[in-house]
């Protein structure tokens, strides 16, 4: 048996009483997978990235910098 590692990130969804992870078509094609085939799935939780979550908040001001440095109490 030959084992190698191909990764994909997918979102779980509920179907009836089960939770389903969809295998992307590209991965199915590359791996030559067929329905009913037995595969091993390794589960790793993905940490959510908040990159870009604060769009439109603007740049730091001089007052923001004072807050960060703890100097806002002295003005």
PDB file of N, CA, C and O in Angstrom:
ATOM      1  N   UNK A   1       0.822  -1.185   0.000  1.00  0.00           N
ATOM      2  CA  UNK A   1       0.000   0.000   0.000  1.00  0.00           C
ATOM      3  C   UNK A   1       0.867   1.249   0.000  1.00  0.00           C
ATOM      4  O   UNK A   1       1.873   1.314   0.706  1.00  0.00           O
ATOM      5  N   UNK A   2       0.479   2.230  -0.785  1.00  0.00           N
ATOM      6  CA  UNK A   2       1.200   3.485  -0.880  1.00  0.00           C
ATOM      7  C   UNK A   2       0.381   4.575  -0.202  1.00  0.00           C
ATOM      8  O   UNK A   2      -0.780   4.796  -0.546  1.00  0.00           O
ATOM      9  N   UNK A   3       0.998   5.257   0.769  1.00  0.00           N
ATOM     10  CA  UNK A   3       0.316   6.347   1.474  1.00  0.00           C
ATOM     11  C   UNK A   3       1.048   7.646   1.197  1.00  0.00           C
ATOM     12  O   UNK A   3       2.273   7.700   1.302  1.00  0.00           O
ATOM     13  N   UNK A   4       0.334   8.666   0.853  1.00  0.00           N
ATOM     14  CA  UNK A   4       0.889   9.998   0.723  1.00  0.00           C
ATOM     15  C   UNK A   4      -0.156  10.994   1.180  1.00  0.00           C
ATOM     16  O   UNK A   4      -1.316  10.641   1.390  1.00  0.00           O
ATOM     17  N   UNK A   5       0.257  12.231   1.333  1.00  0.00           N
ATOM     18  CA  UNK A   5      -0.589  13.215   1.988  1.00  0.00           C
ATOM     19  C   UNK A   5      -1.029  14.303   1.024  1.00  0.00           C
ATOM     20  O   UNK A   5      -0.188  14.955   0.404  1.00  0.00           O
ATOM     21  N   UNK A   6      -2.312  14.508   0.889  1.00  0.00           N
ATOM     22  CA  UNK A   6      -2.876  15.608   0.110  1.00  0.00           C
ATOM     23  C   UNK A   6      -3.863  16.308   1.034  1.00  0.00           C
ATOM     24  O   UNK A   6      -4.691  15.649   1.663  1.00  0.00           O
ATOM     25  N   UNK A   7      -3.790  17.627   1.125  1.00  0.00           N
ATOM     26  CA  UNK A   7      -4.624  18.357   2.071  1.00  0.00           C
ATOM     27  C   UNK A   7      -5.681  19.195   1.383  1.00  0.00           C
ATOM     28  O   UNK A   7      -5.522  19.614   0.236  1.00  0.00           O
ATOM     29  N   UNK A   8      -6.761  19.429   2.106  1.00  0.00           N
ATOM     30  CA  UNK A   8      -7.812  20.327   1.677  1.00  0.00           C
ATOM     31  C   UNK A   8      -8.518  20.829   2.926  1.00  0.00           C
ATOM     32  O   UNK A   8      -8.670  20.091   3.899  1.00  0.00           O
ATOM     33  N   UNK A   9      -8.948  22.078   2.897  1.00  0.00           N
ATOM     34  CA  UNK A   9      -9.723  22.627   4.007  1.00  0.00           C
ATOM     35  C   UNK A   9     -11.171  22.698   3.550  1.00  0.00           C
ATOM     36  O   UNK A   9     -11.464  23.216   2.472  1.00  0.00           O
ATOM     37  N   UNK A  10     -12.068  22.181   4.365  1.00  0.00           N
ATOM     38  CA  UNK A  10     -13.478  22.170   4.017  1.00  0.00           C
ATOM     39  C   UNK A  10     -14.315  22.509   5.237  1.00  0.00           C
ATOM     40  O   UNK A  10     -13.861  22.349   6.370  1.00  0.00           O
ATOM     41  N   UNK A  11     -15.511  22.968   5.015  1.00  0.00           N
ATOM     42  CA  UNK A  11     -16.421  23.328   6.105  1.00  0.00           C
ATOM     43  C   UNK A  11     -17.381  22.165   6.349  1.00  0.00           C
ATOM     44  O   UNK A  11     -17.951  21.620   5.404  1.00  0.00           O
ATOM     45  N   UNK A  12     -17.558  21.790   7.603  1.00  0.00           N
ATOM     46  CA  UNK A  12     -18.491  20.723   7.956  1.00  0.00           C
ATOM     47  C   UNK A  12     -19.919  21.236   7.843  1.00  0.00           C
ATOM     48  O   UNK A  12     -20.194  22.408   8.100  1.00  0.00           O
ATOM     49  N   UNK A  13     -20.820  20.346   7.458  1.00  0.00           N
ATOM     50  CA  UNK A  13     -22.241  20.714   7.407  1.00  0.00           C
ATOM     51  C   UNK A  13     -23.076  19.550   7.927  1.00  0.00           C
ATOM     52  O   UNK A  13     -22.664  18.392   7.876  1.00  0.00           O
ATOM     53  N   UNK A  14     -24.245  19.886   8.421  1.00  0.00           N
ATOM     54  CA  UNK A  14     -25.137  18.872   8.999  1.00  0.00           C
ATOM     55  C   UNK A  14     -26.063  18.344   7.910  1.00  0.00           C
ATOM     56  O   UNK A  14     -26.666  19.111   7.159  1.00  0.00           O
ATOM     57  N   UNK A  15     -26.164  17.013   7.839  1.00  0.00           N
ATOM     58  CA  UNK A  15     -27.095  16.333   6.932  1.00  0.00           C
ATOM     59  C   UNK A  15     -27.823  15.298   7.776  1.00  0.00           C
ATOM     60  O   UNK A  15     -27.249  14.273   8.142  1.00  0.00           O
ATOM     61  N   UNK A  16     -29.089  15.570   8.083  1.00  0.00           N
ATOM     62  CA  UNK A  16     -29.830  14.683   8.979  1.00  0.00           C
ATOM     63  C   UNK A  16     -29.188  14.688  10.351  1.00  0.00           C
ATOM     64  O   UNK A  16     -28.984  15.749  10.939  1.00  0.00           O
ATOM     65  N   UNK A  17     -28.868  13.506  10.867  1.00  0.00           N
ATOM     66  CA  UNK A  17     -28.223  13.401  12.179  1.00  0.00           C
ATOM     67  C   UNK A  17     -26.715  13.313  12.091  1.00  0.00           C
ATOM     68  O   UNK A  17     -26.051  13.117  13.109  1.00  0.00           O
ATOM     69  N   UNK A  18     -26.154  13.455  10.892  1.00  0.00           N
ATOM     70  CA  UNK A  18     -24.707  13.335  10.690  1.00  0.00           C
ATOM     71  C   UNK A  18     -24.082  14.675  10.351  1.00  0.00           C
ATOM     72  O   UNK A  18     -24.776  15.638  10.024  1.00  0.00           O
ATOM     73  N   UNK A  19     -22.765  14.722  10.435  1.00  0.00           N
ATOM     74  CA  UNK A  19     -21.991  15.872  10.000  1.00  0.00           C
ATOM     75  C   UNK A  19     -21.137  15.394   8.831  1.00  0.00           C
ATOM     76  O   UNK A  19     -20.492  14.349   8.912  1.00  0.00           O
ATOM     77  N   UNK A  20     -21.136  16.169   7.736  1.00  0.00           N
ATOM     78  CA  UNK A  20     -20.492  15.755   6.496  1.00  0.00           C
ATOM     79  C   UNK A  20     -19.380  16.720   6.130  1.00  0.00           C
ATOM     80  O   UNK A  20     -19.539  17.935   6.250  1.00  0.00           O
ATOM     81  N   UNK A  21     -18.247  16.177   5.680  1.00  0.00           N
ATOM     82  CA  UNK A  21     -17.157  16.974   5.119  1.00  0.00           C
ATOM     83  C   UNK A  21     -17.086  16.634   3.633  1.00  0.00           C
ATOM     84  O   UNK A  21     -16.891  15.474   3.271  1.00  0.00           O
ATOM     85  N   UNK A  22     -17.242  17.626   2.782  1.00  0.00           N
ATOM     86  CA  UNK A  22     -17.223  17.410   1.338  1.00  0.00           C
ATOM     87  C   UNK A  22     -15.788  17.389   0.830  1.00  0.00           C
ATOM     88  O   UNK A  22     -14.973  18.229   1.212  1.00  0.00           O
ATOM     89  N   UNK A  23     -15.485  16.431  -0.029  1.00  0.00           N
ATOM     90  CA  UNK A  23     -14.167  16.344  -0.658  1.00  0.00           C
ATOM     91  C   UNK A  23     -14.254  17.107  -1.982  1.00  0.00           C
ATOM     92  O   UNK A  23     -15.086  16.770  -2.825  1.00  0.00           O
ATOM     93  N   UNK A  24     -13.414  18.126  -2.182  1.00  0.00           N
ATOM     94  CA  UNK A  24     -13.469  18.922  -3.409  1.00  0.00           C
ATOM     95  C   UNK A  24     -13.240  18.072  -4.667  1.00  0.00           C
ATOM     96  O   UNK A  24     -12.461  17.118  -4.647  1.00  0.00           O
ATOM     97  N   UNK A  25     -13.926  18.427  -5.758  1.00  0.00           N
ATOM     98  CA  UNK A  25     -13.842  17.677  -7.012  1.00  0.00           C
ATOM     99  C   UNK A  25     -12.403  17.573  -7.521  1.00  0.00           C
ATOM    100  O   UNK A  25     -11.987  16.519  -8.003  1.00  0.00           O
ATOM    101  N   UNK A  26     -11.651  18.655  -7.414  1.00  0.00           N
ATOM    102  CA  UNK A  26     -10.259  18.641  -7.882  1.00  0.00           C
ATOM    103  C   UNK A  26      -9.452  17.570  -7.148  1.00  0.00           C
ATOM    104  O   UNK A  26      -8.652  16.862  -7.760  1.00  0.00           O
ATOM    105  N   UNK A  27      -9.662  17.454  -5.841  1.00  0.00           N
ATOM    106  CA  UNK A  27      -8.972  16.443  -5.048  1.00  0.00           C
ATOM    107  C   UNK A  27      -9.411  15.043  -5.461  1.00  0.00           C
ATOM    108  O   UNK A  27      -8.590  14.129  -5.530  1.00  0.00           O
ATOM    109  N   UNK A  28     -10.691  14.876  -5.732  1.00  0.00           N
ATOM    110  CA  UNK A  28     -11.215  13.578  -6.184  1.00  0.00           C
ATOM    111  C   UNK A  28     -10.571  13.200  -7.513  1.00  0.00           C
ATOM    112  O   UNK A  28     -10.157  12.056  -7.704  1.00  0.00           O
ATOM    113  N   UNK A  29     -10.486  14.165  -8.434  1.00  0.00           N
ATOM    114  CA  UNK A  29      -9.892  13.901  -9.741  1.00  0.00           C
ATOM    115  C   UNK A  29      -8.403  13.568  -9.635  1.00  0.00           C
ATOM    116  O   UNK A  29      -7.935  12.602 -10.236  1.00  0.00           O
ATOM    117  N   UNK A  30      -7.659  14.375  -8.864  1.00  0.00           N
ATOM    118  CA  UNK A  30      -6.211  14.172  -8.727  1.00  0.00           C
ATOM    119  C   UNK A  30      -5.906  12.813  -8.096  1.00  0.00           C
ATOM    120  O   UNK A  30      -4.981  12.116  -8.513  1.00  0.00           O
ATOM    121  N   UNK A  31      -6.690  12.453  -7.094  1.00  0.00           N
ATOM    122  CA  UNK A  31      -6.458  11.208  -6.371  1.00  0.00           C
ATOM    123  C   UNK A  31      -7.109  10.000  -7.041  1.00  0.00           C
ATOM    124  O   UNK A  31      -6.811   8.858  -6.691  1.00  0.00           O
ATOM    125  N   UNK A  32      -7.993  10.250  -7.997  1.00  0.00           N
ATOM    126  CA  UNK A  32      -8.688   9.145  -8.653  1.00  0.00           C
ATOM    127  C   UNK A  32      -9.650   8.425  -7.721  1.00  0.00           C
ATOM    128  O   UNK A  32      -9.809   7.207  -7.803  1.00  0.00           O
ATOM    129  N   UNK A  33     -10.291   9.178  -6.837  1.00  0.00           N
ATOM    130  CA  UNK A  33     -11.215   8.590  -5.870  1.00  0.00           C
ATOM    131  C   UNK A  33     -12.542   8.248  -6.537  1.00  0.00           C
ATOM    132  O   UNK A  33     -12.958   8.895  -7.497  1.00  0.00           O
ATOM    133  N   UNK A  34     -13.198   7.217  -6.008  1.00  0.00           N
ATOM    134  CA  UNK A  34     -14.511   6.817  -6.505  1.00  0.00           C
ATOM    135  C   UNK A  34     -15.453   6.617  -5.326  1.00  0.00           C
ATOM    136  O   UNK A  34     -15.005   6.276  -4.231  1.00  0.00           O
ATOM    137  N   UNK A  35     -16.764   6.825  -5.535  1.00  0.00           N
ATOM    138  CA  UNK A  35     -17.719   6.605  -4.454  1.00  0.00           C
ATOM    139  C   UNK A  35     -17.628   5.181  -3.910  1.00  0.00           C
ATOM    140  O   UNK A  35     -17.522   4.221  -4.673  1.00  0.00           O
ATOM    141  N   UNK A  36     -17.669   5.056  -2.596  1.00  0.00           N
ATOM    142  CA  UNK A  36     -17.585   3.741  -1.953  1.00  0.00           C
ATOM    143  C   UNK A  36     -16.165   3.341  -1.588  1.00  0.00           C
ATOM    144  O   UNK A  36     -15.955   2.376  -0.853  1.00  0.00           O
ATOM    145  N   UNK A  37     -15.187   4.087  -2.102  1.00  0.00           N
ATOM    146  CA  UNK A  37     -13.787   3.784  -1.791  1.00  0.00           C
ATOM    147  C   UNK A  37     -13.500   4.158  -0.335  1.00  0.00           C
ATOM    148  O   UNK A  37     -14.029   5.150   0.166  1.00  0.00           O
ATOM    149  N   UNK A  38     -12.677   3.379   0.332  1.00  0.00           N
ATOM    150  CA  UNK A  38     -12.316   3.645   1.724  1.00  0.00           C
ATOM    151  C   UNK A  38     -11.074   4.536   1.734  1.00  0.00           C
ATOM    152  O   UNK A  38     -10.068   4.236   1.093  1.00  0.00           O
ATOM    153  N   UNK A  39     -11.173   5.648   2.486  1.00  0.00           N
ATOM    154  CA  UNK A  39     -10.060   6.587   2.614  1.00  0.00           C
ATOM    155  C   UNK A  39      -9.846   6.901   4.087  1.00  0.00           C
ATOM    156  O   UNK A  39     -10.762   6.756   4.896  1.00  0.00           O
ATOM    157  N   UNK A  40      -8.663   7.323   4.426  1.00  0.00           N
ATOM    158  CA  UNK A  40      -8.346   7.739   5.797  1.00  0.00           C
ATOM    159  C   UNK A  40      -8.423   9.260   5.851  1.00  0.00           C
ATOM    160  O   UNK A  40      -7.857   9.946   5.001  1.00  0.00           O
ATOM    161  N   UNK A  41      -9.122   9.780   6.848  1.00  0.00           N
ATOM    162  CA  UNK A  41      -9.267  11.224   7.018  1.00  0.00           C
ATOM    163  C   UNK A  41      -8.633  11.619   8.344  1.00  0.00           C
ATOM    164  O   UNK A  41      -8.944  11.035   9.382  1.00  0.00           O
ATOM    165  N   UNK A  42      -7.752  12.601   8.311  1.00  0.00           N
ATOM    166  CA  UNK A  42      -7.128  13.121   9.525  1.00  0.00           C
ATOM    167  C   UNK A  42      -7.773  14.457   9.843  1.00  0.00           C
ATOM    168  O   UNK A  42      -7.871  15.323   8.974  1.00  0.00           O
ATOM    169  N   UNK A  43      -8.210  14.631  11.069  1.00  0.00           N
ATOM    170  CA  UNK A  43      -8.923  15.842  11.478  1.00  0.00           C
ATOM    171  C   UNK A  43      -7.989  16.786  12.227  1.00  0.00           C
ATOM    172  O   UNK A  43      -7.345  16.389  13.198  1.00  0.00           O
ATOM    173  N   UNK A  44      -7.917  18.029  11.775  1.00  0.00           N
ATOM    174  CA  UNK A  44      -7.188  19.088  12.475  1.00  0.00           C
ATOM    175  C   UNK A  44      -8.062  20.330  12.420  1.00  0.00           C
ATOM    176  O   UNK A  44      -8.462  20.765  11.340  1.00  0.00           O
ATOM    177  N   UNK A  45      -8.360  20.902  13.584  1.00  0.00           N
ATOM    178  CA  UNK A  45      -9.143  22.134  13.601  1.00  0.00           C
ATOM    179  C   UNK A  45      -8.292  23.264  13.048  1.00  0.00           C
ATOM    180  O   UNK A  45      -7.107  23.373  13.364  1.00  0.00           O
ATOM    181  N   UNK A  46      -8.902  24.102  12.222  1.00  0.00           N
ATOM    182  CA  UNK A  46      -8.214  25.234  11.626  1.00  0.00           C
ATOM    183  C   UNK A  46      -8.535  26.471  12.441  1.00  0.00           C
ATOM    184  O   UNK A  46      -9.698  26.767  12.713  1.00  0.00           O
ATOM    185  N   UNK A  47      -7.492  27.191  12.827  1.00  0.00           N
ATOM    186  CA  UNK A  47      -7.710  28.435  13.569  1.00  0.00           C
ATOM    187  C   UNK A  47      -8.239  29.488  12.625  1.00  0.00           C
ATOM    188  O   UNK A  47      -7.726  29.661  11.520  1.00  0.00           O
ATOM    189  N   UNK A  48      -9.252  30.181  13.059  1.00  0.00           N
ATOM    190  CA  UNK A  48      -9.866  31.210  12.241  1.00  0.00           C
ATOM    191  C   UNK A  48      -8.950  32.424  12.161  1.00  0.00           C
ATOM    192  O   UNK A  48      -8.454  32.905  13.179  1.00  0.00           O
ATOM    193  N   UNK A  49      -8.733  32.907  10.963  1.00  0.00           N
ATOM    194  CA  UNK A  49      -7.914  34.088  10.744  1.00  0.00           C
ATOM    195  C   UNK A  49      -8.817  35.318  10.765  1.00  0.00           C
ATOM    196  O   UNK A  49      -9.882  35.323  10.147  1.00  0.00           O
ATOM    197  N   UNK A  50      -8.400  36.336  11.460  1.00  0.00           N
ATOM    198  CA  UNK A  50      -9.162  37.580  11.501  1.00  0.00           C
ATOM    199  C   UNK A  50      -8.509  38.641  10.633  1.00  0.00           C
ATOM    200  O   UNK A  50      -8.791  39.830  10.781  1.00  0.00           O
ATOM    201  N   UNK A  51      -7.626  38.211   9.717  1.00  0.00           N
ATOM    202  CA  UNK A  51      -6.976  39.141   8.809  1.00  0.00           C
ATOM    203  C   UNK A  51      -8.033  39.866   7.981  1.00  0.00           C
ATOM    204  O   UNK A  51      -8.870  39.226   7.344  1.00  0.00           O
ATOM    205  N   UNK A  52      -8.001  41.170   7.986  1.00  0.00           N
ATOM    206  CA  UNK A  52      -8.954  41.964   7.219  1.00  0.00           C
ATOM    207  C   UNK A  52     -10.290  42.181   7.915  1.00  0.00           C
ATOM    208  O   UNK A  52     -11.196  42.779   7.335  1.00  0.00           O
ATOM    209  N   UNK A  53     -10.426  41.703   9.157  1.00  0.00           N
ATOM    210  CA  UNK A  53     -11.699  41.815   9.867  1.00  0.00           C
ATOM    211  C   UNK A  53     -12.029  43.259  10.251  1.00  0.00           C
ATOM    212  O   UNK A  53     -13.194  43.592  10.470  1.00  0.00           O
ATOM    213  N   UNK A  54     -11.015  44.110  10.333  1.00  0.00           N
ATOM    214  CA  UNK A  54     -11.237  45.490  10.759  1.00  0.00           C
ATOM    215  C   UNK A  54     -11.137  46.461   9.581  1.00  0.00           C
ATOM    216  O   UNK A  54     -10.618  47.566   9.732  1.00  0.00           O
ATOM    217  N   UNK A  55     -11.624  46.058   8.426  1.00  0.00           N
ATOM    218  CA  UNK A  55     -11.578  46.934   7.251  1.00  0.00           C
ATOM    219  C   UNK A  55     -12.310  48.237   7.542  1.00  0.00           C
ATOM    220  O   UNK A  55     -13.358  48.250   8.186  1.00  0.00           O
ATOM    221  N   UNK A  56     -11.742  49.318   7.060  1.00  0.00           N
ATOM    222  CA  UNK A  56     -12.384  50.610   7.203  1.00  0.00           C
ATOM    223  C   UNK A  56     -12.150  51.289   8.535  1.00  0.00           C
ATOM    224  O   UNK A  56     -12.672  52.379   8.770  1.00  0.00           O
ATOM    225  N   UNK A  57     -11.381  50.672   9.408  1.00  0.00           N
ATOM    226  CA  UNK A  57     -11.158  51.264  10.723  1.00  0.00           C
ATOM    227  C   UNK A  57     -10.188  52.443  10.635  1.00  0.00           C
ATOM    228  O   UNK A  57     -10.187  53.302  11.517  1.00  0.00           O
ATOM    229  N   UNK A  58      -9.377  52.496   9.604  1.00  0.00           N
ATOM    230  CA  UNK A  58      -8.455  53.614   9.420  1.00  0.00           C
ATOM    231  C   UNK A  58      -7.119  53.382  10.092  1.00  0.00           C
ATOM    232  O   UNK A  58      -6.917  52.392  10.797  1.00  0.00           O
ATOM    233  N   UNK A  59      -6.215  54.310   9.861  1.00  0.00           N
ATOM    234  CA  UNK A  59      -4.862  54.210  10.406  1.00  0.00           C
ATOM    235  C   UNK A  59      -4.839  54.660  11.865  1.00  0.00           C
ATOM    236  O   UNK A  59      -5.772  55.301  12.349  1.00  0.00           O
ATOM    237  N   UNK A  60      -3.743  54.307  12.559  1.00  0.00           N
ATOM    238  CA  UNK A  60      -3.551  54.766  13.927  1.00  0.00           C
ATOM    239  C   UNK A  60      -3.334  56.269  13.929  1.00  0.00           C
ATOM    240  O   UNK A  60      -2.663  56.811  13.051  1.00  0.00           O
ATOM    241  N   UNK A  61      -3.897  56.928  14.907  1.00  0.00           N
ATOM    242  CA  UNK A  61      -3.684  58.366  15.081  1.00  0.00           C
ATOM    243  C   UNK A  61      -2.659  58.562  16.186  1.00  0.00           C
ATOM    244  O   UNK A  61      -2.242  57.598  16.829  1.00  0.00           O
ATOM    245  N   UNK A  62      -2.253  59.800  16.408  1.00  0.00           N
ATOM    246  CA  UNK A  62      -1.330  60.094  17.505  1.00  0.00           C
ATOM    247  C   UNK A  62      -1.955  59.708  18.850  1.00  0.00           C
ATOM    248  O   UNK A  62      -1.268  59.227  19.752  1.00  0.00           O
ATOM    249  N   UNK A  63      -3.259  59.925  18.969  1.00  0.00           N
ATOM    250  CA  UNK A  63      -3.958  59.574  20.212  1.00  0.00           C
ATOM    251  C   UNK A  63      -3.974  58.061  20.430  1.00  0.00           C
ATOM    252  O   UNK A  63      -3.838  57.595  21.561  1.00  0.00           O
ATOM    253  N   UNK A  64      -4.141  57.293  19.346  1.00  0.00           N
ATOM    254  CA  UNK A  64      -4.094  55.827  19.455  1.00  0.00           C
ATOM    255  C   UNK A  64      -2.726  55.372  19.943  1.00  0.00           C
ATOM    256  O   UNK A  64      -2.614  54.484  20.789  1.00  0.00           O
ATOM    257  N   UNK A  65      -1.689  55.995  19.395  1.00  0.00           N
ATOM    258  CA  UNK A  65      -0.325  55.630  19.787  1.00  0.00           C
ATOM    259  C   UNK A  65      -0.107  55.927  21.275  1.00  0.00           C
ATOM    260  O   UNK A  65       0.541  55.149  21.975  1.00  0.00           O
ATOM    261  N   UNK A  66      -0.646  57.046  21.755  1.00  0.00           N
ATOM    262  CA  UNK A  66      -0.527  57.382  23.176  1.00  0.00           C
ATOM    263  C   UNK A  66      -1.199  56.311  24.037  1.00  0.00           C
ATOM    264  O   UNK A  66      -0.667  55.931  25.080  1.00  0.00           O
ATOM    265  N   UNK A  67      -2.352  55.829  23.612  1.00  0.00           N
ATOM    266  CA  UNK A  67      -3.079  54.780  24.330  1.00  0.00           C
ATOM    267  C   UNK A  67      -2.217  53.537  24.443  1.00  0.00           C
ATOM    268  O   UNK A  67      -2.089  52.951  25.518  1.00  0.00           O
ATOM    269  N   UNK A  68      -1.625  53.139  23.316  1.00  0.00           N
ATOM    270  CA  UNK A  68      -0.794  51.930  23.289  1.00  0.00           C
ATOM    271  C   UNK A  68       0.396  52.079  24.223  1.00  0.00           C
ATOM    272  O   UNK A  68       0.768  51.134  24.920  1.00  0.00           O
ATOM    273  N   UNK A  69       0.992  53.266  24.237  1.00  0.00           N
ATOM    274  CA  UNK A  69       2.171  53.507  25.062  1.00  0.00           C
ATOM    275  C   UNK A  69       1.824  53.818  26.519  1.00  0.00           C
ATOM    276  O   UNK A  69       2.723  53.963  27.347  1.00  0.00           O
ATOM    277  N   UNK A  70       0.540  53.922  26.838  1.00  0.00           N
ATOM    278  CA  UNK A  70       0.112  54.197  28.215  1.00  0.00           C
ATOM    279  C   UNK A  70       0.290  55.641  28.618  1.00  0.00           C
ATOM    280  O   UNK A  70       0.289  55.952  29.810  1.00  0.00           O
ATOM    281  N   UNK A  71       0.442  56.530  27.656  1.00  0.00           N
ATOM    282  CA  UNK A  71       0.672  57.935  27.960  1.00  0.00           C
ATOM    283  C   UNK A  71      -0.601  58.771  27.931  1.00  0.00           C
ATOM    284  O   UNK A  71      -0.537  59.992  28.071  1.00  0.00           O
ATOM    285  N   UNK A  72      -1.739  58.146  27.753  1.00  0.00           N
ATOM    286  CA  UNK A  72      -2.997  58.885  27.644  1.00  0.00           C
ATOM    287  C   UNK A  72      -3.434  59.484  28.969  1.00  0.00           C
ATOM    288  O   UNK A  72      -4.281  60.377  28.990  1.00  0.00           O
ATOM    289  N   UNK A  73      -2.875  59.012  30.072  1.00  0.00           N
ATOM    290  CA  UNK A  73      -3.262  59.517  31.387  1.00  0.00           C
ATOM    291  C   UNK A  73      -2.638  60.876  31.692  1.00  0.00           C
ATOM    292  O   UNK A  73      -3.121  61.596  32.566  1.00  0.00           O
ATOM    293  N   UNK A  74      -1.567  61.231  30.978  1.00  0.00           N
ATOM    294  CA  UNK A  74      -0.809  62.411  31.320  1.00  0.00           C
ATOM    295  C   UNK A  74      -1.189  63.633  30.516  1.00  0.00           C
ATOM    296  O   UNK A  74      -0.545  64.671  30.673  1.00  0.00           O
ATOM    297  N   UNK A  75      -2.190  63.573  29.669  1.00  0.00           N
ATOM    298  CA  UNK A  75      -2.577  64.731  28.861  1.00  0.00           C
ATOM    299  C   UNK A  75      -3.680  65.512  29.515  1.00  0.00           C
ATOM    300  O   UNK A  75      -4.129  66.520  28.970  1.00  0.00           O
TER     301      UNK A  75
END
